[in-house]
Amino acid sequence: MLRIRCPWCGERDETEFRYRGDASRSRPAGDAGLAAFTAYAYERENRRGWHLEWWLHVGGCRQLLKVVRHTLTHEIRSVGGAEEQPSLPQESLPQEVGR
Amino acid sequence: MNSVPNSRPIASSADRVSSGRYSGWRLFLEGLTGQRGWSRAWAKAVPRSGYRVVIVGGGGHGLATAFYLAAEYGITDVAVLEKGPIGLGNVGRNTTIIRSNYFLPDNVRFYEFSLKLWEGLERKLNFNAMVSQRGTLNLFHTEAQRDLFTRRANMMRLLGVDAEPLSREAVKALVPLVDLDNGRYPVLGGFLQRRGGTVRHDAVAWGYARAASEAGVDIVEHCEVTGIRRDGHRVTGVETTRGLIAADTVCLAVAGHSSQLAEMAGLRLPIESHVLQAFVSEAIKPVLDVVVTYGAGHFYVSQSDKGGLVFGGAIDGYNTYGQRGTLPVAQEVAAEAVTLMPGIARLKVLRQWGGVMDMTMDGSPIISRTAVDGLILNGGWCYGGFKAIPAGGMTTAHLIARNAPHPVAAHLGLDRFAAGRTVDERGIGPFPYAH
């Protein structure tokens, strides 16, 4: 069970939230071309390690949150509003976790 | 191939022992002589410095690809590199179900091709994989769902695949455990594919490994790929924990971790990695001789020959590489189980585990060439990779040997995303956590 500390509502169970995927993408300029839009629509970061992702607090304030979470340990490093630009921690992976 | 020296160490060829042909007669004779005549099922190969084809990943799809390359396409200069031992990845972590009850014609053809290969697999491999066509039954709970399932069954029948509507009474007769009038979602009926069923998953890995090894493929265990070598746009080999191995063609068959391996070649994929949980109850006497899926949620159950109920539900729903699950999904699966079959409420869950899977942007797999010449991808199996092992192996082998897609897998290329030809069975769009 993940516990996500919503900046507006406080710490809540993951069941109150809906996952919305990779938050590292940004929409290309209108004239960026087919390859750029294909990458934007379909390609994902999918890191094994620290991952920047969207969570919608659907059972609470209904805000879209930007979360930094580790995809092996599930540790949550930060939760912020949609406009924030958190940097991902650069530490190496704990190799044996989750195997 | 000529560019790679053929320097098989003596240890490797001396190690290549035949396990002989398995038969009832041989089992009987071995029983008389204390079972001392068996040899290991596949050779533990030491990797050579180069191969024509290197397959990364010794799971179901990697081993099947190697076997069909050797057996159907005559390419035996092949190595399968597996990070751990054979059989401990997703091929040993699934719920063992086979079926071809899809709606989109391309999917029906592909999975039916697989089901047909399952039907002849044990003779082909000379290995008892316990292929059991006990039937898969999909229950429906609303009139709208009846229409949806009827449409799917009609599509299957148009394509020559069996699908049979069952009334409430017929459902009850087939599966007495089902509570037809459960409070929230009464069962209105079901669709049965009699040729669906289960297969012993470990035996699939062992059977393909043995048959591939016998056909001349090197199965290299405990050999982790740490890098992919390129010369410009062309793949030249792989770096591994057991040294550099050159190859004309490198095939990735590492579903769950396809993004990591592809990144080594500088590629980004339309994939997210998610975990799917599975559960086994304590063993009980036979109560369930068909695979049942619950239509008002995401729950499927069968009974193994050991007697345990094997069941599972939906993915946990967020990116993870942890081979474990979290409690909210376990609780939901348990709730669905006792809603459908109240009689099993007192059973204890014996084991629970998770497998990491490639979830693609349209919910369909990828069997494709990539932007790097000679690098082939078999992945994106979502939660349906097990049933597709024979077809995945055959069509990937075809793609490697002929350098052209196999007709039944031509729709599974990576180029479908840019071209707008996604194969989205559920019509959801590029949201893998929702597939």
HADDOCK unambig.tbl for C-alpha pairs under 7 A between the chains (distance, minus, plus):
assign (segid A and resid 1 and name CA) (segid B and resid 326 and name CA) 5.49 0.50 0.50
assign (segid A and resid 1 and name CA) (segid B and resid 327 and name CA) 5.90 0.50 0.50
assign (segid A and resid 1 and name CA) (segid B and resid 328 and name CA) 6.71 0.50 0.50
assign (segid A and resid 19 and name CA) (segid B and resid 317 and name CA) 6.90 0.50 0.50
assign (segid A and resid 19 and name CA) (segid B and resid 318 and name CA) 6.14 0.50 0.50
assign (segid A and resid 38 and name CA) (segid B and resid 418 and name CA) 5.46 0.50 0.50
assign (segid A and resid 42 and name CA) (segid B and resid 270 and name CA) 4.97 0.50 0.50
assign (segid A and resid 42 and name CA) (segid B and resid 361 and name CA) 6.20 0.50 0.50
assign (segid A and resid 42 and name CA) (segid B and resid 430 and name CA) 6.39 0.50 0.50
assign (segid A and resid 43 and name CA) (segid B and resid 268 and name CA) 6.23 0.50 0.50
assign (segid A and resid 43 and name CA) (segid B and resid 269 and name CA) 5.36 0.50 0.50
assign (segid A and resid 43 and name CA) (segid B and resid 270 and name CA) 4.23 0.50 0.50
assign (segid A and resid 43 and name CA) (segid B and resid 271 and name CA) 6.83 0.50 0.50
assign (segid A and resid 44 and name CA) (segid B and resid 269 and name CA) 6.65 0.50 0.50
assign (segid A and resid 44 and name CA) (segid B and resid 270 and name CA) 5.95 0.50 0.50
assign (segid A and resid 44 and name CA) (segid B and resid 271 and name CA) 6.29 0.50 0.50
assign (segid A and resid 44 and name CA) (segid B and resid 272 and name CA) 6.64 0.50 0.50
assign (segid A and resid 46 and name CA) (segid B and resid 259 and name CA) 6.71 0.50 0.50
assign (segid A and resid 46 and name CA) (segid B and resid 272 and name CA) 5.31 0.50 0.50
assign (segid A and resid 46 and name CA) (segid B and resid 273 and name CA) 6.53 0.50 0.50
assign (segid A and resid 48 and name CA) (segid B and resid 321 and name CA) 6.43 0.50 0.50
assign (segid A and resid 71 and name CA) (segid B and resid 319 and name CA) 6.23 0.50 0.50
assign (segid A and resid 71 and name CA) (segid B and resid 320 and name CA) 4.40 0.50 0.50
assign (segid A and resid 71 and name CA) (segid B and resid 321 and name CA) 5.76 0.50 0.50
assign (segid A and resid 72 and name CA) (segid B and resid 320 and name CA) 6.03 0.50 0.50
assign (segid A and resid 72 and name CA) (segid B and resid 321 and name CA) 5.24 0.50 0.50
assign (segid A and resid 72 and name CA) (segid B and resid 322 and name CA) 4.95 0.50 0.50
assign (segid A and resid 98 and name CA) (segid B and resid 322 and name CA) 4.43 0.50 0.50
assign (segid A and resid 98 and name CA) (segid B and resid 323 and name CA) 5.66 0.50 0.50
assign (segid A and resid 99 and name CA) (segid B and resid 322 and name CA) 6.76 0.50 0.50
assign (segid A and resid 99 and name CA) (segid B and resid 323 and name CA) 6.14 0.50 0.50
